[in-house]
Amino acid sequence: MHPLKDKYILGISNEKMPFIIGMILLVIEIGIIVVLFLSHPSLSLKIISMVIAFHLGGRLAIIGTGLEFNFSTLTILLIILTYLTAFLLIMLSVIGFLWAKAQEFKLFKNFVETRMKKAEQRAETMKKWSWIGLVVFVWMPFPMTGAIMGFLIARAEGYKSLTSIMIAIPSMWFGVVCWTIWFDELYKIIEKIGPQLTTYVTILLVLLPFLYYLSAKLIKKIRLMKKAVNRKE
């Protein structure tokens, strides 16, 4: 394993390049949404709702929201892939900047070091699976998995930045395609059971990260209480 001690976590000659590419994609996407808002306000608001759902609940939430709006599978894939690619490139640059400035600004230090430590811990566990483990990790749409953490794990395992990006982004794309197609079929089955059930499923997907966080906190608290009781005994 290669500890994340490099000053420039992206490890490329131009740290700003992913940010520039991501911002170009994002500006294009914003321009399209503005045009849609002027011609089809409801459509643009639905797309914005999908983006908000992603930031609240992750990839499954944005997929579920798109299906709830009765968008076609192709439309959902187009929206998700373009936005997530731009978001990933921008976030990698932001994390790279924060990592480089972590020692200078204490405000960034805890934020960055927490994520780097998680990446190193997971890299230690996943290194026996090589790049296949990274692909599966990014492919999974669950909380605490994804392309950003997958990239950091790849860097911790010693992969070069370009290789890490080439593992993270296509794996994310593949995962989005698979889960969108599968959830499209799942929602069709759920609609046959009850038309309103898909709405509850979508809400659950949006809330899933919060439920995961609360359950993790609760489990940790219970374990600490048990340890305290055992010590008294």
Rosetta silent file (secondary structure, phi, psi, omega in degrees, C-alpha in Angstrom):
SEQUENCE: MHPLKDKYILGISNEKMPFIIGMILLVIEIGIIVVLFLSHPSLSLKIISMVIAFHLGGRLAIIGTGLEFNFSTLTILLIILTYLTAFLLIMLSVIGFLWAKAQEFKLFKNFVETRMKKAEQRAETMKKWSWIGLVVFVWMPFPMTGAIMGFLIARAEGYKSLTSIMIAIPSMWFGVVCWTIWFDELYKIIEKIGPQLTTYVTILLVLLPFLYYLSAKLIKKIRLMKKAVNRKE
SCORE:     score description
SCORE:     0.000 S_00000001
   1 L     0.000  145.857 -178.614    0.000    0.000    0.000 S_00000001
   2 L  -109.890  103.891 -177.754    1.139    3.532   -0.773 S_00000001
   3 L   -56.946  144.697 -177.027    0.278    5.936    2.105 S_00000001
   4 L   -81.388   79.196 -178.868   -1.396    9.146    0.999 S_00000001
   5 L  -116.138   -1.706  179.280    1.409   11.538    1.871 S_00000001
   6 L   -64.820  141.419  177.890    1.911   13.224   -1.494 S_00000001
   7 L   -64.189  -39.819 -179.378    1.413   16.969   -1.440 S_00000001
   8 L  -107.925  100.221 -173.670   -0.546   16.750   -4.695 S_00000001
   9 L   -63.398  -30.380  178.312   -3.012   13.911   -4.315 S_00000001
  10 L   -71.010  -27.696  173.832   -3.981   13.998   -7.994 S_00000001
  11 L    65.404   28.492  179.684   -0.340   13.440   -8.847 S_00000001
  12 L  -120.825  162.429 -174.207   -0.532   15.099  -12.256 S_00000001
  13 L   -64.639  -32.534 -179.578    1.422   17.940  -13.780 S_00000001
  14 L  -123.023   98.573 -177.840   -1.583   20.256  -13.912 S_00000001
  15 L   -64.093  -21.643 -175.932   -3.803   19.967  -10.830 S_00000001
  16 L   -83.940  -15.478 -173.019   -6.306   22.429  -12.330 S_00000001
  17 H   -59.937  -49.253  177.584   -7.036   20.417  -15.491 S_00000001
  18 H   -58.267  -37.639  179.687   -9.767   18.113  -14.046 S_00000001
  19 H   -64.071  -43.965 -179.252  -11.398   21.191  -12.475 S_00000001
  20 H   -63.025  -45.974  179.735  -11.375   23.080  -15.800 S_00000001
  21 H   -62.915  -44.959  179.093  -12.853   20.122  -17.700 S_00000001
  22 H   -61.680  -41.608 -179.586  -15.475   19.577  -14.985 S_00000001
  23 H   -67.680  -37.243  177.065  -16.432   23.263  -14.944 S_00000001
  24 H   -60.827  -47.149  178.153  -16.781   23.361  -18.736 S_00000001
  25 H   -61.149  -42.495 -178.240  -19.149   20.384  -18.584 S_00000001
  26 H   -66.029  -41.631  178.645  -21.067   21.958  -15.688 S_00000001
  27 H   -62.858  -41.353  177.282  -21.435   25.331  -17.446 S_00000001
  28 H   -61.243  -44.795 -179.514  -22.775   23.557  -20.550 S_00000001
  29 H   -64.462  -41.839  177.747  -25.253   21.628  -18.393 S_00000001
  30 H   -63.062  -40.918  178.097  -26.378   24.795  -16.565 S_00000001
  31 H   -60.475  -41.142  178.787  -26.848   26.528  -19.927 S_00000001
  32 H   -65.126  -41.585  179.403  -29.065   23.682  -21.129 S_00000001
  33 H   -64.260  -39.433  178.282  -31.141   23.823  -17.910 S_00000001
  34 H   -62.534  -44.661  178.683  -31.588   27.611  -18.300 S_00000001
  35 H   -61.706  -43.787  179.090  -32.799   27.143  -21.891 S_00000001
  36 H   -64.225  -37.405 -179.791  -35.166   24.380  -20.742 S_00000001
  37 H   -63.326  -35.781  179.539  -36.439   26.561  -17.907 S_00000001
  38 H   -72.231  -30.622 -177.254  -37.380   29.283  -20.406 S_00000001
  39 H  -102.302  -39.896 -179.581  -39.193   26.838  -22.683 S_00000001
  40 L  -135.533   79.452 -175.784  -40.236   23.971  -20.360 S_00000001
  41 H   -54.952  -42.033 -177.131  -40.031   25.132  -16.702 S_00000001
  42 H   -63.959  -38.433  179.734  -41.459   21.907  -15.249 S_00000001
  43 H   -64.632  -45.391 -179.315  -38.894   19.783  -17.092 S_00000001
  44 H   -64.585  -37.858  178.954  -35.956   21.868  -15.860 S_00000001
  45 H   -66.926  -33.389  176.276  -37.281   21.740  -12.268 S_00000001
  46 H   -65.882  -41.323  178.610  -37.493   17.954  -12.486 S_00000001
  47 H   -64.906  -42.925  178.001  -33.855   17.773  -13.601 S_00000001
  48 H   -62.037  -38.217  177.906  -32.822   20.090  -10.757 S_00000001
  49 H   -63.432  -36.283  176.956  -34.775   17.846   -8.354 S_00000001
  50 H   -63.764  -41.834  179.211  -32.781   14.863   -9.614 S_00000001
  51 H   -64.078  -43.356  178.405  -29.519   16.697   -8.907 S_00000001
  52 H   -62.052  -41.844  179.009  -30.699   17.614   -5.395 S_00000001
  53 H   -60.047  -38.326  178.374  -31.717   13.978   -4.816 S_00000001
  54 H   -62.497  -44.810 -177.248  -28.205   12.881   -5.776 S_00000001
  55 H   -71.387  -22.045  176.990  -26.576   15.212   -3.259 S_00000001
  56 H   -87.867  -43.213 -171.331  -28.948   14.028   -0.549 S_00000001
  57 H  -123.130   -4.710  178.045  -29.090   10.320   -1.270 S_00000001
  58 L    91.758 -162.112 -172.163  -26.496    9.391   -3.871 S_00000001
  59 H   -66.918  -40.796  179.622  -26.793    7.490   -7.134 S_00000001
  60 H   -64.634  -33.706  179.702  -29.811    5.343   -6.275 S_00000001
  61 H   -66.650  -42.334 -179.665  -31.706    8.465   -5.198 S_00000001
  62 H   -69.773  -34.701  176.551  -31.118   10.266   -8.491 S_00000001
  63 H   -65.717  -48.347 -179.469  -32.099    7.136  -10.424 S_00000001
  64 H   -61.573  -38.110  179.367  -35.273    6.695   -8.383 S_00000001
  65 H   -65.824  -42.265  177.593  -36.200   10.362   -8.763 S_00000001
  66 H   -61.761  -41.640  178.347  -35.780   10.178  -12.531 S_00000001
  67 H   -67.849  -36.576  178.274  -37.980    7.071  -12.691 S_00000001
  68 H   -63.309  -31.432  177.444  -40.557    8.739  -10.434 S_00000001
  69 L   -84.006    3.569  178.004  -40.754   11.568  -12.994 S_00000001
  70 L    63.400   29.114  172.445  -41.371    8.945  -15.713 S_00000001
  71 L   -71.457  150.827  175.558  -38.252    9.883  -17.658 S_00000001
  72 L   -68.966  158.757  179.952  -37.052    7.294  -20.152 S_00000001
  73 H   -58.509  -41.971 -179.054  -34.048    5.160  -19.210 S_00000001
  74 H   -63.817  -40.849  178.862  -31.948    6.878  -21.888 S_00000001
  75 H   -64.183  -44.018  179.119  -32.875   10.355  -20.580 S_00000001
  76 H   -61.751  -44.492  179.566  -32.030    9.373  -17.011 S_00000001
  77 H   -61.703  -42.796 -179.603  -28.674    7.942  -18.088 S_00000001
  78 H   -62.005  -45.233 -179.946  -27.826   11.075  -20.061 S_00000001
  79 H   -63.907  -49.170 -175.327  -28.634   13.372  -17.129 S_00000001
  80 H   -66.189  -47.974 -175.182  -26.813   11.256  -14.542 S_00000001
  81 H   -64.359  -41.604 -179.290  -23.677   10.480  -16.550 S_00000001
  82 H   -68.821  -43.514 -178.239  -23.072   14.056  -17.663 S_00000001
  83 H   -70.254  -45.637 -176.958  -23.664   15.592  -14.238 S_00000001
  84 H   -64.961  -34.030  177.474  -21.802   12.962  -12.230 S_00000001
  85 H   -65.068  -45.958  177.961  -18.776   13.144  -14.538 S_00000001
  86 H   -62.537  -44.355 -178.935  -18.573   16.931  -14.121 S_00000001
  87 H   -62.085  -43.072 -179.000  -19.132   16.641  -10.366 S_00000001
  88 H   -62.524  -47.124 -178.653  -16.440   13.980   -9.996 S_00000001
  89 H   -63.007  -40.395  178.791  -13.796   15.954  -11.879 S_00000001
  90 H   -66.843  -44.379 -177.660  -14.554   19.111   -9.880 S_00000001
  91 H   -67.119  -35.551  176.916  -14.542   17.278   -6.538 S_00000001
  92 H   -62.165  -40.345  178.320  -11.250   15.526   -7.276 S_00000001
  93 H   -67.903  -39.388  178.953   -9.673   18.929   -7.885 S_00000001
  94 H   -64.107  -44.846  178.548  -11.258   20.357   -4.721 S_00000001
  95 H   -64.154  -39.520  176.778   -9.972   17.438   -2.642 S_00000001
  96 H   -60.662  -42.021  179.015   -6.573   17.807   -4.303 S_00000001
  97 H   -65.931  -45.916 -179.672   -6.508   21.505   -3.387 S_00000001
  98 H   -63.374  -37.299  179.092   -7.630   20.838    0.195 S_00000001
  99 H   -65.065  -41.505  179.646   -5.018   18.085    0.543 S_00000001
 100 H   -67.640  -30.968 -176.301   -2.254   20.404   -0.644 S_00000001
 101 H  -100.243    3.308 -173.779   -3.424   23.140    1.746 S_00000001
 102 L   -58.999  -38.574 -178.728   -4.321   20.876    4.690 S_00000001
 103 L   -75.439  -22.758 -179.112   -1.162   21.662    6.624 S_00000001
 104 L   -85.583  -33.787 -176.992   -1.559   25.389    6.029 S_00000001
 105 L  -121.185  111.431 -177.366   -5.226   25.661    6.963 S_00000001
 106 H   -63.216  -25.541  179.467   -6.424   23.741   10.024 S_00000001
 107 H   -59.296  -35.910 -177.202  -10.012   24.173    8.839 S_00000001
 108 H   -85.672  -23.023 -167.797   -9.314   21.734    5.971 S_00000001
 109 H   -58.074  -52.236 -178.228   -7.092   19.341    7.896 S_00000001
 110 H   -64.143  -41.320  179.822   -9.717   17.241    9.705 S_00000001
 111 H   -58.042  -47.772 -175.924  -11.987   17.121    6.645 S_00000001
 112 H   -74.060  -47.402 -175.079   -9.223   15.837    4.376 S_00000001
 113 H   -63.012  -34.570  177.727   -7.426   13.563    6.836 S_00000001
 114 H   -60.134  -45.676 -179.449  -10.661   11.772    7.766 S_00000001
 115 H   -70.241  -37.274  178.799  -11.276   10.846    4.138 S_00000001
 116 H   -66.194  -39.349  179.135   -7.663    9.915    3.512 S_00000001
 117 H   -64.921  -41.152  177.343   -7.614    7.615    6.553 S_00000001
 118 H   -62.688  -40.395  178.983  -10.793    5.886    5.365 S_00000001
 119 H   -63.531  -43.309 -179.966   -9.222    5.449    1.927 S_00000001
 120 H   -65.477  -40.723  178.838   -6.062    3.945    3.425 S_00000001
 121 H   -63.588  -42.288 -179.408   -8.053    1.566    5.643 S_00000001
 122 H   -72.641  -33.289  177.284  -10.128    0.347    2.722 S_00000001
 123 H   -62.879  -38.570  178.610   -7.058    0.069    0.501 S_00000001
 124 H   -62.518  -38.918 -179.611   -5.492   -2.244    3.089 S_00000001
 125 H   -74.810  -37.026 -170.890   -8.604   -4.445    2.994 S_00000001
 126 H   -94.091   -7.349 -172.288   -9.087   -4.369   -0.792 S_00000001
 127 H   -61.657  -27.821 -179.229   -5.503   -4.654   -2.060 S_00000001
 128 H   -68.770  -18.446 -179.271   -5.747   -8.452   -2.389 S_00000001
 129 H   -92.976   -3.381  178.922   -8.480   -7.977   -4.994 S_00000001
 130 H    59.484 -149.557 -175.377   -6.316   -5.683   -7.180 S_00000001
 131 H   -70.915  -22.392  179.828   -8.112   -3.349   -9.608 S_00000001
 132 H   -63.438  -39.416  177.601  -11.144   -5.671   -9.806 S_00000001
 133 H   -62.487  -37.376  178.288  -11.975   -4.825   -6.185 S_00000001
 134 H   -66.341  -42.276  179.305  -11.838   -1.115   -7.025 S_00000001
 135 H   -60.418  -46.911  179.922  -14.161   -1.569  -10.000 S_00000001
 136 H   -64.522  -40.768 -179.808  -16.714   -3.438   -7.869 S_00000001
 137 H   -60.166  -47.308 -179.985  -16.388   -0.881   -5.050 S_00000001
 138 H   -70.358  -34.907 -179.066  -17.147    2.061   -7.367 S_00000001
 139 H   -62.961  -36.390 -178.896  -19.836    0.073   -9.184 S_00000001
 140 L   -67.052  136.777 -175.722  -21.797   -0.452   -5.945 S_00000001
 141 L   -98.125   23.609 -173.133  -24.271    2.409   -5.312 S_00000001
 142 L   -89.658  165.999  177.813  -24.361    2.191   -1.530 S_00000001
 143 L   -56.263  141.693  178.438  -23.396    4.835    1.060 S_00000001
 144 L    71.821   11.567  169.265  -19.625    5.371    1.432 S_00000001
 145 L  -116.771  167.633  178.600  -18.893    3.812   -1.958 S_00000001
 146 L   141.432  177.965 -172.418  -18.410    5.686   -5.209 S_00000001
 147 H   -69.727  -36.222 -178.259  -15.941    7.140   -7.659 S_00000001
 148 H   -66.870  -50.710  177.892  -14.339    9.730   -5.352 S_00000001
 149 H   -65.083  -36.259  177.462  -13.543    7.256   -2.582 S_00000001
 150 H   -61.407  -40.341  176.838  -12.587    4.702   -5.227 S_00000001
 151 H   -62.570  -45.732 -179.166  -10.068    7.150   -6.679 S_00000001
 152 H   -64.336  -38.305  177.482   -8.553    7.815   -3.232 S_00000001
 153 H   -64.778  -42.793  178.672   -8.325    4.083   -2.513 S_00000001
 154 H   -60.527  -41.937  177.709   -6.605    3.519   -5.858 S_00000001
 155 H   -64.282  -38.378  179.017   -4.088    6.271   -5.035 S_00000001
 156 H   -66.997  -29.624  178.295   -3.533    4.692   -1.603 S_00000001
 157 L   -79.454   -7.164  176.464   -2.843    1.354   -3.290 S_00000001
 158 L   103.029    3.939  177.457   -0.130    3.005   -5.348 S_00000001
 159 L   -71.588  146.398  175.760   -1.882    3.477   -8.683 S_00000001
 160 L   -69.721  160.426 -173.091   -0.923    6.574  -10.661 S_00000001
 161 H   -61.514  -43.077 -178.859   -3.533    9.328  -10.858 S_00000001
 162 H   -63.343  -41.677  177.043   -4.444    8.762  -14.510 S_00000001
 163 H   -63.216  -41.507  179.584   -4.884    5.036  -13.880 S_00000001
 164 H   -61.688  -43.444  178.206   -6.972    5.810  -10.786 S_00000001
 165 H   -65.157  -40.236 -179.139   -9.236    8.139  -12.790 S_00000001
 166 H   -69.919  -21.407  172.519   -9.521    5.566  -15.589 S_00000001
 167 H   -81.333  -45.466 -172.110  -10.652    2.999  -13.020 S_00000001
 168 H   -68.697  -50.050 -173.258  -13.058    5.317  -11.155 S_00000001
 169 H   -67.857  -52.149  178.476  -14.929    7.037  -14.004 S_00000001
 170 H   -61.541  -34.486  178.008  -15.722    4.031  -16.282 S_00000001
 171 H   -64.852  -38.810  176.186  -16.679    1.965  -13.218 S_00000001
 172 H   -63.476  -46.161  178.732  -19.066    4.745  -12.193 S_00000001
 173 H   -57.926  -47.916 -178.108  -20.523    4.872  -15.712 S_00000001
 174 H   -61.407  -42.604  179.178  -20.978    1.094  -15.792 S_00000001
 175 H   -63.246  -43.746  179.700  -22.626    1.137  -12.372 S_00000001
 176 H   -61.011  -43.927  179.493  -25.036    3.924  -13.328 S_00000001
 177 H   -61.974  -48.732 -178.472  -26.080    2.061  -16.500 S_00000001
 178 H   -60.927  -51.145 -174.770  -26.599   -1.240  -14.646 S_00000001
 179 H   -70.878  -30.316  176.709  -28.515    0.178  -11.688 S_00000001
 180 H   -67.118  -44.591  179.401  -30.683    2.455  -13.849 S_00000001
 181 H   -64.371  -43.897 -178.680  -31.761   -0.469  -16.046 S_00000001
 182 H   -67.105  -42.105 -179.264  -32.372   -2.716  -13.045 S_00000001
 183 H   -71.762  -28.010  174.461  -34.311   -0.114  -11.077 S_00000001
 184 H   -60.983  -44.407  177.958  -36.404    0.686  -14.135 S_00000001
 185 H   -67.930  -39.991  179.608  -37.545   -2.942  -14.133 S_00000001
 186 H   -62.546  -43.103  179.910  -37.975   -2.926  -10.345 S_00000001
 187 H   -64.920  -33.650  177.509  -40.174    0.192  -10.452 S_00000001
 188 H   -64.875  -39.868  178.287  -42.365   -1.426  -13.109 S_00000001
 189 H   -67.581  -43.862 -179.156  -42.905   -4.422  -10.811 S_00000001
 190 H   -63.605  -38.155  179.851  -43.598   -2.169   -7.799 S_00000001
 191 H   -62.429  -32.317  178.862  -46.119   -0.090   -9.810 S_00000001
 192 H   -69.032  -31.318  178.697  -48.097   -3.265  -10.517 S_00000001
 193 H   -74.747  -46.239  179.572  -48.351   -3.892   -6.771 S_00000001
 194 L  -166.073  122.601 -175.132  -49.309   -0.298   -5.959 S_00000001
 195 L   -57.592  -31.676 -176.892  -48.888    2.912   -8.007 S_00000001
 196 L   -85.167  -11.542 -175.889  -47.945    5.000   -4.955 S_00000001
 197 H   -64.816  -32.140 -179.772  -45.336    2.568   -3.650 S_00000001
 198 H   -63.399  -32.218  177.598  -42.632    3.867   -5.987 S_00000001
 199 H   -63.396  -43.246  178.886  -42.895    7.283   -4.313 S_00000001
 200 H   -65.901  -37.654  177.551  -42.163    5.711   -0.925 S_00000001
 201 H   -63.798  -42.553  179.372  -39.248    3.767   -2.409 S_00000001
 202 H   -63.024  -44.139  177.647  -37.817    6.976   -3.881 S_00000001
 203 H   -60.794  -41.922  178.469  -38.121    8.786   -0.546 S_00000001
 204 H   -61.142  -40.530  179.612  -36.390    5.848    1.155 S_00000001
 205 H   -64.832  -38.444  178.577  -33.530    6.028   -1.374 S_00000001
 206 H   -66.443  -37.447 -176.792  -33.090    9.750   -0.707 S_00000001
 207 H   -85.939   -8.787 -173.545  -33.021    9.158    3.050 S_00000001
 208 H   -53.081  -47.569  178.976  -30.803    6.057    2.869 S_00000001
 209 H   -60.907  -37.420  178.665  -27.455    7.828    3.644 S_00000001
 210 H   -66.872  -41.113  177.933  -29.006    9.581    6.655 S_00000001
 211 H   -65.242  -39.241  177.582  -30.435    6.288    7.927 S_00000001
 212 H   -62.712  -44.641 -179.482  -27.041    4.642    7.387 S_00000001
 213 H   -62.817  -45.927 -178.598  -25.305    7.423    9.305 S_00000001
 214 H   -66.041  -40.743  179.342  -27.762    7.277   12.214 S_00000001
 215 H   -66.224  -38.422  177.793  -27.630    3.478   12.426 S_00000001
 216 H   -63.578  -42.091  177.914  -23.813    3.548   12.400 S_00000001
 217 H   -63.561  -41.852 -179.111  -23.832    6.106   15.224 S_00000001
 218 H   -64.994  -44.299  179.026  -26.347    4.021   17.189 S_00000001
 219 H   -62.432  -41.832  178.597  -24.333    0.818   16.748 S_00000001
 220 H   -62.567  -41.946 -179.356  -21.164    2.609   17.854 S_00000001
 221 H   -65.771  -40.445  179.205  -22.927    3.991   20.928 S_00000001
 222 H   -63.973  -41.889  178.921  -24.286    0.540   21.860 S_00000001
 223 H   -63.498  -40.583  178.510  -20.806   -0.980   21.535 S_00000001
 224 H   -65.313  -38.485  178.045  -19.317    1.712   23.773 S_00000001
 225 H   -65.356  -39.982  178.770  -22.041    1.111   26.358 S_00000001
 226 H   -64.889  -40.819  178.464  -21.355   -2.635   26.300 S_00000001
 227 H   -63.320  -40.635  179.126  -17.632   -2.018   26.779 S_00000001
 228 H   -63.706  -39.962  178.588  -18.378    0.284   29.712 S_00000001
 229 H   -66.180  -43.132 -179.846  -20.607   -2.374   31.317 S_00000001
 230 H   -63.086  -36.814  178.773  -17.971   -5.092   30.791 S_00000001
 231 H   -66.168  -38.520  177.909  -15.329   -2.930   32.429 S_00000001
 232 H   -64.782  -36.270  179.326  -17.506   -2.405   35.498 S_00000001
 233 L   -70.872    0.000    0.000  -18.025   -6.153   35.797 S_00000001
